[in-house]
């Protein structure tokens, strides 16, 4: 593990920690987790919290005898519980928190994906703690991410996290369910997630949780393939967080399968089809190639193609030499109006300014 070098952390906290009795929120385990988040921030690390618990928090407000709970009952509980869950977290911090509610459709749509990315990036830049949860009050079975473990992995990918930390009520991955098989062996490190690793997973034993070890392994699989280290630790054990802060091995460490930057570079180059071309001037070309800068409207000379916000564009110089490929924050129509302008002028021209960058450096890869 490389806790010292991790600069951006996504931490996922499940319902078993937020509502251990499955009847409303409790600070029993959250105090320790909140202290850990505060210590990470003091150490200069950026943190995004993915929290379950909205259904559990609102459970005692809705009368329901059916088991399993129908989706409309869960949605009603979540509608009550979302504010309760946020209040439970907010009271533990002396800094600003922000609630982000997502569905699978939000993460699938490129425009909304960029909006989520921009919002999270802005919150982190302003030292606000984003608290993300699946929007259970409106999500249907078809639109649900399915659980907050996989949601946390997707959020980690969106924000370019260094590590995904999944807090559970168990010490990590075992060769079998330790609650059923006392001889099950704990795995301190998993170099690669194989079918044999998946076979070790069991279901959820918690009354309100939707996940289990299986969804945690699925999340680790997504994150590690995107170049993100992943840890499953016991969130009920305060010593786990002390050990983690000191750089000591804890829980189960899933090793990332490739460099994070290489993973995104591969995705940009080979997965996204370019929908247009953006020509830039000499100054912007130098800034991109030698300073690691974002592409601003002021450096754009012309554009071609019919692309929308969230589409990939090829960036070329005056000689039409390809320099980079990236995701545009603006459509071709919008770009035709703001090319050559200073970022501060965008709002006056378009009436809005979703981003000061046309292509952010995190969404750009150089071709040479």
C-alpha positions in Angstrom: 0.0 0.0 0.0 1.1 3.6 -0.6 -1.1 5.7 1.7 1.4 8.5 1.7 1.4 9.0 -2.1 -2.4 8.8 -2.4 -3.7 12.3 -3.0 -7.3 11.7 -3.8 -9.4 9.2 -1.9 -12.9 7.9 -2.5 -14.3 6.3 0.7 -17.4 4.2 0.6 -19.4 3.6 3.8 -22.2 1.0 3.8 -25.5 0.8 5.5 -24.2 -1.7 8.1 -22.0 1.1 9.5 -24.5 4.0 9.1 -27.5 2.0 10.5 -26.1 -1.0 12.4 -29.6 -1.8 13.7 -31.3 -1.2 10.3 -33.6 1.3 12.0 -32.3 4.9 11.4 -28.8 6.5 11.5 -26.3 6.0 14.3 -23.0 7.7 15.0 -21.6 4.5 16.6 -19.1 3.9 13.8 -19.4 7.2 12.0 -17.4 9.2 14.5 -14.2 7.2 13.8 -14.8 7.4 10.0 -15.4 11.2 10.2 -12.2 11.6 12.2 -10.3 9.6 9.6 -11.7 11.9 6.8 -10.7 15.0 8.7 -7.2 13.7 9.3 -6.8 12.9 5.6 -7.9 16.5 4.7 -5.4 17.9 7.2 -2.7 15.8 5.5 -3.5 17.6 2.2 -5.5 14.7 0.7 -8.8 15.2 -1.2 -11.7 13.0 -0.1 -15.0 12.1 -1.7 -17.4 10.2 0.5 -19.9 7.7 -1.0 -22.5 6.9 1.6 -25.3 4.4 1.8 -28.0 4.8 4.4 -30.8 6.8 3.0 -33.2 3.9 3.0 -32.1 2.8 6.5 -32.4 6.4 7.7 -36.0 6.7 6.6 -37.1 3.2 7.4 -38.9 4.0 10.7 -40.9 6.8 9.0 -42.7 4.4 6.6 -44.9 1.6 7.7 -44.1 -1.6 5.7 -44.6 -5.3 6.5 -43.7 -6.8 3.2 -40.3 -8.6 2.8 -38.4 -7.9 0.7 -39.4 -4.3 0.5 -41.1 -3.2 -2.7 -39.2 -0.6 -4.8 -41.8 2.1 -4.1 -41.5 1.6 -0.3 -37.7 1.8 -0.5 -38.0 5.0 -2.6 -40.3 6.6 0.0 -37.9 5.6 2.8 -35.1 7.1 0.8 -37.0 10.3 0.2 -37.3 10.7 4.0 -33.9 9.4 4.8 -31.7 11.4 2.4 -31.9 14.5 4.5 -31.5 12.5 7.7 -28.4 10.8 6.4 -26.8 14.1 5.3 -27.6 15.7 8.6 -26.0 12.7 10.4 -22.8 13.2 8.4 -22.8 17.0 8.5 -22.9 17.2 12.3 -19.6 15.3 12.5 -17.6 17.8 10.4 -16.5 21.4 10.9 -16.2 22.1 7.2 -18.8 22.3 4.4 -20.4 19.2 2.9 -22.3 18.8 -0.4 -24.9 16.2 -1.4 -24.6 14.6 -4.8 -27.4 12.2 -5.9 -26.7 10.0 -8.9 -28.4 7.3 -11.0 -26.9 5.0 -13.5 -28.3 7.2 -16.3 -26.4 10.1 -15.0 -23.1 8.2 -15.4 -24.0 6.8 -18.8 -24.9 10.1 -20.4 -21.7 11.9 -21.5 -23.1 15.4 -20.9 -24.2 14.6 -17.4 -21.0 12.7 -16.8 -19.0 15.9 -17.5 -21.4 17.9 -15.3 -20.8 15.5 -12.4 -17.0 15.7 -13.0 -17.1 19.5 -13.1 -19.2 19.7 -9.9 -17.0 17.3 -8.0 -13.8 19.0 -9.2 -15.2 22.4 -8.1 -16.2 21.2 -4.7 -12.8 19.6 -4.1 -11.0 22.8 -5.2 -13.1 24.7 -2.6 -12.4 22.2 0.2 -16.0 21.0 0.3 -16.6 17.4 1.1 -18.8 15.8 -1.6 -21.1 13.1 -0.2 -22.4 10.9 -3.0 -25.4 8.5 -2.8 -27.5 6.7 -5.4 -30.7 8.7 -5.9 -32.9 5.9 -4.4 -36.0 8.1 -4.2 -36.3 8.2 -8.0 -34.2 5.4 -9.4 -36.0 2.4 -10.8 -34.8 -1.1 -11.1 -33.7 -0.4 -14.7 -31.8 2.8 -13.8 -30.2 1.8 -10.5 -26.4 1.3 -10.3 -27.4 -1.6 -8.1 -25.4 -0.8 -5.0 -23.2 1.8 -3.6 -20.0 -0.3 -3.9 -20.2 -0.2 -7.7 -21.3 3.4 -7.5 -18.2 4.2 -5.5 -16.0 2.6 -8.1 -17.6 4.6 -10.9 -17.2 7.8 -8.8 -13.6 6.9 -8.2 -13.1 6.6 -12.0 -14.9 9.9 -12.7 -12.8 11.9 -10.2 -9.5 10.2 -11.1 -9.0 8.9 -7.6 -5.8 7.3 -6.5 -7.5 4.8 -4.2 -11.0 3.5 -3.5 -11.5 2.6 0.2 -14.5 0.4 0.9 -15.5 0.3 4.5 -17.3 -2.9 5.5 -18.2 -4.8 8.7 -15.6 -7.4 8.1 -11.8 -7.3 7.9 -11.6 -7.8 4.2 -11.8 -10.7 1.8 -11.6 -14.3 3.2 -11.3 -17.6 1.3 -14.8 -18.3 2.5 -17.5 -16.6 4.6 -15.8 -16.4 8.1 -19.2 -16.2 9.8 -20.0 -19.7 8.5 -16.6 -21.3 8.2 -14.3 -20.6 11.2 -11.3 -21.9 9.2 -11.6 -19.3 6.5 -8.3 -17.6 5.7 -8.0 -13.8 5.4 -6.3 -12.4 2.3 -4.1 -9.4 2.9 -3.5 -8.7 -0.8 -5.0 -9.7 -4.1 -2.7 -9.2 -7.1 -5.4 -9.9 -9.7 -9.2 -10.5 -9.5 -9.9 -13.9 -11.0 -12.8 -16.3 -11.1 -11.4 -17.9 -8.0 -11.5 -14.6 -6.2 -15.2 -14.1 -7.2 -16.0 -17.6 -6.0 -14.9 -16.6 -2.4 -17.7 -14.0 -2.2 -21.0 -14.5 -0.4 -24.2 -12.5 -0.2 -25.2 -9.7 2.1 -26.1 -10.7 5.7 -27.2 -7.2 6.8 -30.9 -6.5 7.0 -30.8 -3.2 5.0 -27.8 -3.6 2.8 -28.0 -4.4 -0.9 -24.4 -5.4 -1.4 -22.1 -8.0 0.1 -18.6 -9.2 -0.6 -19.6 -9.9 -4.2 -20.4 -6.3 -5.0 -17.2 -5.1 -3.2 -15.1 -7.4 -5.5 -17.0 -6.1 -8.5 -16.2 -2.6 -7.4 -12.5 -3.5 -6.9 -12.5 -5.1 -10.3 -13.8 -1.9 -12.0 -11.4 0.3 -10.0 -8.2 -1.7 -10.4 -8.7 -2.1 -14.1 -8.9 1.7 -14.3 -5.6 2.0 -12.4 -7.0 2.7 -9.0 -5.8 0.9 -5.9 -8.6 -0.6 -3.8 -8.9 -1.5 -0.1 -11.6 -3.3 1.8 -11.3 -2.6 5.5 -13.3 -3.2 8.7 -15.1 0.2 9.3 -16.3 -1.0 12.7 -12.7 -1.3 13.9 -11.2 2.1 14.9 -7.7 0.6 14.8 -8.1 0.0 11.0 -8.1 3.8 10.4 -5.2 4.4 12.7 -3.1 1.8 11.0 -4.1 3.1 7.6 -3.0 6.7 8.5 0.4 5.3 9.7 0.9 3.5 6.4 0.5 0.0 7.9 -1.2 -2.8 6.0 -4.9 -3.3 6.8 -7.8 -5.1 5.3 -7.5 -6.6 1.8 -5.5 -4.6 -0.7 -6.4 -5.0 -4.4 -3.5 -4.0 -6.5 -4.2 -1.7 -9.5 -3.7 -3.4 -12.8 -2.1 -0.5 -14.6 -1.1 3.0 -14.1 -4.1 5.3 -13.6 -2.9 7.8 -16.2 -2.3 5.0 -18.7 -5.8 3.6 -18.1 -7.4 6.9 -19.0 -5.0 7.5 -21.9 -6.0 4.2 -23.3 -9.7 5.0 -22.9 -9.4 8.4 -24.6 -7.3 7.1 -27.5 -9.1 3.8 -28.2 -12.6 3.9 -26.9 -13.9 7.4 -27.7 -14.4 8.2 -31.4 -13.5 11.7 -32.3 -16.5 13.8 -33.5 -14.7 16.9 -34.5 -11.4 18.8 -34.9 -10.3 21.9 -33.0 -7.4 24.0 -34.3 -5.3 26.0 -31.8 -2.7 28.7 -32.0 1.0 28.6 -31.2 0.6 29.7 -27.6 -2.0 27.1 -26.8 0.0 24.4 -28.5 3.1 25.2 -26.4 1.0 25.3 -23.2 -0.5 21.9 -24.0 2.7 20.2 -24.9 5.2 21.6 -22.4 3.2 22.9 -19.5 0.5 20.3 -19.0 -2.2 23.0 -19.4 -5.9 22.7 -20.2 -7.2 24.0 -23.5 -8.9 27.4 -23.1 -11.2 29.1 -25.6 -8.6 31.9 -26.0 -6.2 29.5 -27.8 -8.8 28.2 -30.2 -8.6 29.4 -33.8 -11.3 27.3 -35.5 -13.3 24.0 -35.2 -15.0 21.6 -37.6 -17.4 18.7 -37.3 -20.7 18.3 -35.5 -19.9 17.5 -31.9 -21.7 17.9 -28.6 -20.6 18.6 -25.1 -18.9 15.3 -23.9 -17.8 14.2 -27.3 -14.1 13.6 -28.1 -12.3 16.0 -30.4 -8.9 16.0 -32.1 -6.8 19.0 -31.4 -4.5 20.2 -34.2 -2.0 23.0 -34.7 -2.0 25.6 -37.6 -0.3 23.0 -39.9 -3.2 20.5 -39.1 -0.7 18.3 -37.2 -2.6 16.3 -34.6 -1.4 17.2 -31.1 -3.9 15.8 -28.7 -7.3 14.2 -28.2 -9.7 15.2 -25.5 -13.3 15.6 -24.3 -14.9 18.9 -25.2 -16.8 20.8 -22.5 -18.7 22.7 -25.3 -20.6 21.8 -28.5 -19.3 22.8 -31.9 -22.1 25.5 -32.0 -21.0 26.9 -28.7 -17.4 26.8 -29.6 -18.0 28.8 -32.8 -19.2 31.7 -30.6 -16.5 31.6 -27.9 -13.3 30.7 -29.8 -10.5 33.2 -29.1 -12.3 34.7 -26.1 -11.0 34.9 -22.6 -12.7 32.5 -20.2 -14.3 35.4 -18.3 -16.1 36.5 -21.4 -17.9 33.1 -22.0 -20.8 33.8 -19.7 -21.5 37.2 -21.4 -21.6 35.6 -24.8 -23.4 32.3 -24.1 -25.4 33.3 -21.0 -23.7 30.5 -19.0 -20.2 29.1 -18.4 -20.2 25.5 -17.4 -16.4 25.3 -17.5 -13.6 27.8 -17.9 -11.7 25.1 -19.9 -12.8 23.8 -23.3 -10.9 20.6 -22.7 -9.6 20.1 -19.1 -6.1 18.6 -18.8 -7.6 15.6 -17.0 -9.7 14.8 -20.1 -6.8 15.3 -22.6 -4.1 13.0 -23.9 -1.1 14.2 -26.0 -0.5 12.2 -29.1 3.3 12.6 -29.2 
